[in-house]
């Protein structure tokens, strides 16, 4: 029987057809960045203070500056409590009975009692309008910003599992297109949400389609190329997420209204519906569904576009990934080494998501130029892919994976204790942390695939990667709530998580140069698998040697 990988040898493992499809699918990663961390701009919380209608009225009459206006509203208390009172309390004064003049300089409000905001808030917009300012998600309601990002990750979690099932059931192409149709609809609904509850619901549905469609695109391109190109296309597919990170601050700088920014982020998903005419269904999936005629037609079209000629009997194509063994969750934890791999990889997925999202969203609360900071942090992600491709085949997987985690953790620790007056040093160390956590995020994907046997490989990646979305749910609460206590406290937690992840990775086996395992025994007894492989290779060598002897035998001696 001829397998699809055999046909790719002649049709082209990464020819013009695959390069075209790869380029189209890489574009899917770019708007995903805007969805994943767009809250830095869409949910930006500017300086805010309590609104006092009487002070507002007097300001209009007297033409006060913002500083004079705030001096009559913001309580002046000790430094340790300044942030809390500045944002969420006001002086309890009846300004109508106080004969307030247009010169507030002589007022002494130090002993004036304070009260909570009862008439809403005023904002220093800084040219930007976010859903925080529109829905007043500050002070006692500030946790609702965390909830907005958390529910997006709930959508990621459910969407990845559901879309993965649908992709196996109804095909990669159809699932990809349906996910993007959902993205287009829910993305626009997010942009026109009249109230916060609607925003919450629509962002959850938005996350459902975005992450699922992205994963299906990843699967589709890796199934269309030769085995030796899968890791490379996978790394570069993820790298285009970093390209989206670069475009996001530029878009946010010129589009200052969060609703229009949401529309711009959503438009590409509507455009992706045109891929119906430009990308094929996965022949591997068609073969797994016994749709051989469709698989043959697509494979022939790929060969034609690649200007290659098929000589093998394509009608005998079989699914080279088919396996009669049924996988279950218990296979991931039943035996000691499988259980160890599952726990360590799940923790690394969780840590990568928490630290990566946390470091990006932290840029929105530092008080600097968020556009420049975001752009710089995006640029440092690009060397991550190059470092991965340079090291994994020379050094291996385990050491670069562990080192990236440990360095990211150390960088977070150091950044937390660098004084603010050493701005550039603090920025450089923080960027090193971003670079390393990006490496771990990209490496955990293919390390996960190499540490599970064939029949349970897809299930293993799906189960472990769900912890990525759990980390995304936890990240905003961890960042924003702890930052209220101490701005650098989240970095300490991120450092601990990443450092522990690096130590745990050292407990995993090295997979460089090791054939992908086929059974659980290959995981539990790797030496036995090596011996079996060596024996098979020796038997094959002997067979070839005997064949050469027979072929070259002197006829006179017969």
N, C-alpha and C positions, 0 to 999 in steps of 0.2 A: 504494500500500500504506500502511496505517496502522501507525505505530510505537507502541511502548509509551509513549514520552514524549508522543506526541500524545494517547493515551488518558488519561494522567495529567493533562493539561490540564483534562479534564472530570471525571475520577474524583476529582481532588484530589491536589495535589502533596505536601501535608503536612497532610492532614486528620485527623479524629478517629481513623481506623483506624491511620494511620502513627504518630500520637502515642502511641496505646496500645501498639503494638508496640515503638516506640522506648523507652518507659518500661520495658517488661518486659526488653528486651535490655540497657539500661543497667545493670540490676541484676547482669548477668553480670560487669561490670568490678569490682564491689566485692570479692567473695571472691578474685578474681585477685590483688589487692594482698596478701592474706594469704599466698598461695602464693609470690608473687614475692619478697617481702622478709620473710616471717614468720620466717626464720632468725635475725633480730635477737633474737627472743624464744625461739623454739623451740631455737635453737642457742647460747643465751647461755652464755658461759664465766665463771663466778664466780671469786673468789679461791680458790685451791686450794693445798694443800701435802701433803707425803708423809705417809702413814699409818704410824705406828709402834705396833704392837699393845701393847707394854709401856707406852708413854706413855698410850695410850687406857685401858688397865686402871687405871693409877695415877690418871688424871684422874677416873675414876668413883669411886675411893676417896676422893680428896682434894677433889673438887668444884671443880677449877680452872676459871677463866674461859677463854674462847677465847684471849685474849692470853697467859695463862700457859701454856696448852697449846701454842700455836704457838712460844713462846720456846724450848721444848725440842726443837722439830722443825725450825724454819726457820733455816738458817745465816745468821749475821750477817756479811756480806762488804761489800766496797766498793760504793759506790753504783752504779757503772757495771755491776756484775754482779748487783745485788740482785734484780732481777726474775727472772732465770734461776734463781738458786739458791733463791729463795723458793718458786718453783713446783715445781721439778723435782729438788731434792736434799734430803737430810736428814743430820743428824749421825750418824756411824758410832759409836754407843755401845751397849754391852751394858748396858742399864738394870737388868737383873736382878742384875748384879754390882756395881752402882755405889752401892747403898744409898741410892737416891733418896728423899728425904723429901718431905713435903707442902709444903715451903717452898723453891721452886726459885730464889728471888731471889739466893742466894749463889753459884750455879753460874757458873763461867767456862768457856764453851765456845768462846772465840775461836780457840783453836789446835787444836780438835778436827777431825779429818779428816771429810770428807763422802763420801757415796755416793749412788747413784741410788735412786729409789723402787723397792722390791721388794714392797711389800704394798698397793699401790693408793694412793688419794688421799683426803684429806678436803676438803670443800667448805664455803664460807660461802654457803649457798643464798640468802640474802636473800629468803626466801619463794618462790623460783622453782625449779622442777625442769625441766631441759632434757635433751635427748638427749646433750649433752656430759657432764653429770654421771652420767647413767645408764650410758653406755657407756665412760666414762673417756677421752674424746677430748681429752686434754691432753698437754702436754710433747712427747715424740717422736711422739705420735699426733695432735697438734693439726691437722696438715694434712688429716686426714680430715674435719674440719668444712668446709674449703674444698672438698673433693671432693664433699661432700653437696650443696652449692649448685651446683657445676659440673655434676654429673650431672643436676640438675633442668633446667639450661639445655640440656644435651644432649637431654633429652626435649622441651624447647621447640623446638629446632632441627629434629629429626626429625619431631615432631608437626605443626609448621606446614606443612612441605612435604607430608607424607603426607595430612593432613586437607584441605589445599588441593586436592590431586588428587582425593580422594574427594568433596569438595564439588562439583567440576566434573563428576565422573562420576556420582554418585548423588544429588546435590541438596544444597542448603544446609540445609534443615530436618532431613533424616535424618542428615547428618553432625554437625550441632549436637547432636542428641539422643544419638547414639551416643558422641560425645565426653564429654557430661555423664554418661552411664551409666558410662563408663570412669573419669571423675573420682570419681564416688561410690564405686565399688568400690576403686580404688587409694588414694583418700584414707583410707578406713577401714583398709585394709591398712597404710598408713604409721603410723596411730595404734596399731596392735596389733603392730608389728614387734618380735619378741623379741630380735633381735640386729642389730648394725650392718650386716652385708651385706644383710640383708633390707630394712632401711631404705633403703639405697642403691638397690636394684633398684626398690622400690616408688615412691620419689620420682622416679626416671627415668620410669617409666610414668605417674605422676601428671602430670609436666610434659608428657608426650606429648599427653594429652587436654586439659589446661587451656588451653595457648596456642592449640592448633588450634581448640578450640571458641570461644575469644574472637575469633579472627580471622574465623571463619565468621559469628559474630554481627555483626561490623563490616561484612562484605560484604553480608549480608542486609538490614540496615537501609538501607545506601546504595543498594541496588538497588530499594527500595520507594518512595523519595521522588524528587521532582523534582530536576533537575540543580542548580538554584540552592540547594538545601537540603543537598546531600551533604556539603559541607565543614563546615557548622554541626553537623549531627548527628554527623559524625566527630569533631569536636573535643570535643563534650559527651559522647560515648560514652567517650572517653579520660578526660575529666574525672572521671567516676564512679570511675575507678581511684583518684583522689585522695580521694574520699569514703571508699573502702575503707581508704586509708592513715590516715584520721582514726579510724575504728572499731577498727583493729587494736590500738593501744596500750590502748584502753579495755577490749577483750576480754582482752588479755594481763594487764592489771592485776588483773582479777577471776578469771581462769582461770590459775592459776600452774603447772599441770602441762601440759607440752608435748603430751601425748597427748590430753587433753581439748580443748586449744586446736585441735589438728589436727581433731578431730571437729567442732567448731563451724565451722571454716572449710570443711569438706567438706559439711555439711548443705545449704547453698544449692544445690550442684550436684545433689543428689538432688531437691530441690524443682523445679529447672529442667526436669526430665523432664515436669512437668505442662504445659510449653509446647507439647506435642504438640497440645493442644486450643485454644491461644490465639494461636499465630503461624502464618502460612501459608508455603507454599513460595514462593520467588521466581518471579514470573511471567516475569521476564527469563530465568532459567535454564530454565524449562519451554519457553519459545519456542526457546531455543538447542538443545533436545532434540526439537524438533518435536512437543511435547505441547501443541498449541494449545488443545484443548478444556479442559484443566485450567487453562491460563493465563487463558482467557476467564472461566471460572467464578470464579477467585480475584479477577480484576479487577472483575467485576460485584459481588462481595461487598464489595470495598473501596469501590466507589462508593456502594453502598447504605448502608454504615456511615457514610460521609462525607456522606450525604444529598445526593448529587449524581446527576444524570441524564446518562446517556451518549447522545449523538446520533450519534457517528461509527460507522461499520460495524466493530464490534469483531471480527467474524469474519475480517476481513482483517489482523489483527494480524501483525506480523513482528518479528523480532529486530533491533532497531536497533543492536546491538553486534556483530552477526555479521560476520566478516571471513574471507575465504577464504585470506588469507596465513598461512602457517605460521611461527610464531616459533621461534627457536633461540637458544641462549646466545651463539653467535658474532655475532648481530645486535647484542649489547650492547657488543661490543669491536672490531668489524671496522673501523669508521670513527673518525676522530680525535675528533670531538665526543661521539659516543656513548660512546667509551672513556673520555673525560674525565669525563662525567657518571656513568658506572658506578663509576669509582674514587673520585670525591669523595663520592658518595652512600653508597657502601659504607663508606667511612671514617667518615662522619658517623653512620651507624647504629651502627657499632662504638663510637665515642667516646661517643655518647649513653648506650648501655647500660653501658659501663664506669664513666663518671662518675656516672650516676644511681644505679646499684646500689651503687657504692663509697661515695658520700656517705651513703646510707641505712644501709648495714651498718656504716659507721664509727661511728654512734651507739652501737652495742653495745659498743665498746671504749674509749669515752672516760672511763668511770668516773663520769659524772654520773647524773642521774635520767633513765634511758632513756625512760620513759613521757612525761615532759614534753618532752624534746628531740624525740622522735619526733612528738608531737602538733604542736609548733610548726613543725617542718619540713614536716609534712603540710599545715598551714594555708596556708603560703606558696605551695603549688602552685596554689591556686585562681586567683590573679590571672594565672597563665600563660595560661589559656584566654581570659580576657577581653582580655589584651594582644594575643594572636594575632588575635582577631576584630576588634579595634579598628584594628590596624595593617596587616593584609595587603591590605585593599582601599583603604587610603589611601596607604600608603607603598610597598607591594609585598611581595614574598616575600624577596628576596635580602638586603636590608639588615637587617630584623628577625632573620632566621635567622642571619646572620653576627654581628650585634651580640650576640645571646643567647649564642652560643658563646664569643665573645671575653670578654664580661663574666663568664661562668661560669668561664673560665680564670683571669682576673685575680682573681676572688673566692677561688678555691682558693689561688692564690699568697699573697694577702694574709693569708688565714686561717691559713696555715701559720706565719707569722712574728709573729702577734699574741700577746703574752704571755698566760698563763693568768689572770693577775690582772685582765685587761681582758675579763672573761667576756662581758658583754652586747655589747660591740663585736664580739668574736669571733663571737658567735652571730648578730648581725645580718648581718655579712659572709657568713657561711656560708649563711644563709637566702637571701641574694641569689643565691648560687651555685646553690642548689637551685631557686629560681624560674626562673633562666635555663636551666638544663639541662633542666628540665621543658618549657620552651618549645621547645627544640631537638628534644626527643623527639617532641613533638606535631606540629611543623612538618615534620619530615623525611618524614612519611607522605604528606602531600598534595603537597609539593614533588616528591617522587619520582614521583608519578603525572603531574605536569604536564611532566616533562622527558623522557618517552618517547612515541614514536608509538603509535597505537591498537593495532596488531596485536601489539606486544611489551610493552605497558604492564603487564599482570598479571605476566608473566614477569620484567620488570625490577624490579618491587617485590618479588617473591618472592626473587629472587637477592640483591638489595642488603640486604634485611631479614634474611637469614640471618646477616649480620655482627653484627646485634643480639644474637643468641643466642651467637655466638662471643665477643662482648664480655662477655656474662653468664658464660661459662665462665671467662674470664680474670680478671674482677673480684675474686672472693674470694681467689684466690692473690695477686693484685697488692696487695690491701688488707692481708690478714692477715700475709703474709710480710714485706712492707716495713715494716709497723708495728712489727715486732719490732726492726728496726734503728733506726728513729726514728718515733715516733708520727705525725709530720706529713709524713713522706716520701711516702706515697701522695697527699697533696694536691698536692705538687709535680708528680708524674707526671700526675695528673688535669688540673692547670692547663695543662701542656704539650700534652696531647692535645686539650683543648677549644680552646685558643688557635690551634693549627694548623688545627683543623676550621673555625674561623671565617674564617681567612685563605683556605682553599680554597673556601669557599662563595662568596666574592667573585669567584671565577673562573667561577661559573655564570651563565647568562643570567637576566635578569628575566622572569618569566612573567605578571606582572599585566597583565590586559587583552589577553593574547595567546591566540588560539584554540589549543585542544589540537592538537598535531601529529598528522598521520595517517600520514606516511611518514618514513623516515629522511632523505630529502632535505629535509623541513621542518626537521629538526634541523641538518643540515649546512649548509644554505643558507637561513637564516631570511629574508633579504631577498627571495629569490625567492618564498618562500611568502607574504610580505606583499604583494608585487607581484601575485601570483596572486589573493589575497583581494581586493585593491583593484580589480583588473580585473573579478572576478566581481561585486563590489558595484556597480561602475559600469555593467556590462552589465545588471544587474537594475534599476538606477535608470532606465537608458535605456528598458528594456522597459516599465517602469511608466509612464514619461512618454509613450511612444508609444501605450500603451494608453489613457491619459487623453485624448490628442489625438483618437484614433479615436472614442472614446466621445462626446466633446463636439463632434464636427465638425458644422457647420451643414448640415442636409439640403438646403437650397436650393443649396448650392455643389456638391452631387454631380451 
